[in-house]
Amino acid sequence: MTPTVQLNFNSQEYDSHQCQSFRDGDWIIFRCEHCPDYERRLNWRTGDMRSRNVGSEIQHNGFHLPPQYQELLQNVN
């Protein structure tokens, strides 16, 4: 008998936090202001990803946009 696994992808049942990002060398680092121990690192050259204190009860989201591109998007006059 195969065990039954129920997966629920309804994001409304989970808290969602927006992460802030910054770059440190080859690493793009994502941190959450609500979860001080949460950190996700992505090495943009190698694709290596490292996570610290990732809890399954909270969905973390974020993106990284280099500062020079942020300025371009803000000054569209």
N, C-alpha and C positions, 0 to 999 in steps of 0.2 A: 504494500500500500504506500503510495506516494504522499508525503506530508503536504498539507495545504499551506501556502504562504499568501497572505493578503498584503498587498502593497497599495498604499493610498498616496497618490501624488497631488492631492488637493492642498495647495499651498496655504489656504485659508486656515487650516488647522495648525499651522506652525507660525511662530513668530519669524519675522524677516527683518534683518538689520542691514543697513547700507554701510559698507566699509569705505574708508579713505585709503588712498594709495600714495606711495612715494617711491622713488627709485634710489637704490644704494648700490652703485657699481652696476653689475649685470643683473641684480635682483630687483624685482618689483615686489614691494611689500605691502600687504593689505592688512589693516588693523581696524577693529571695531571700537567705537567710543563707548558702547554699551557693555561690551565684554572685554575688559582690560587684558585678559590673558590670551585672547584669540589672536592668532597671527597666521597668515598664509603667505608664503614666499614663492615667487615664480621666477626662475632664471630664464630671461628672454632669449639668451643665446643657445642654451642647451635644452630648454623645455623641462628641466628638473623642477619639481614642485615639492615643497616641504610645508607641513602644517603643524601647528601647535595649539593644543586645547580646543579642538574642533568638536563641538557638541552636536548631536543629531537632532536635538529639540529646537534648534534655531537655524534658520536658513540665512547664510550670509551672502550678500551680493556686492558687486563692485566692479569698476573698470578703471583702467589707467589711461590717462591722456597726458602726454608730456606738456610741461608748462608753455613751451613755445606754440603749441597747437591750441592750447586754451586761450592764449592771447589772440590768435587769429579768429577764433570763433566768437570771442567777445567783442572784437572791434570790426564789425561787418559794415560799417558806414560806407 
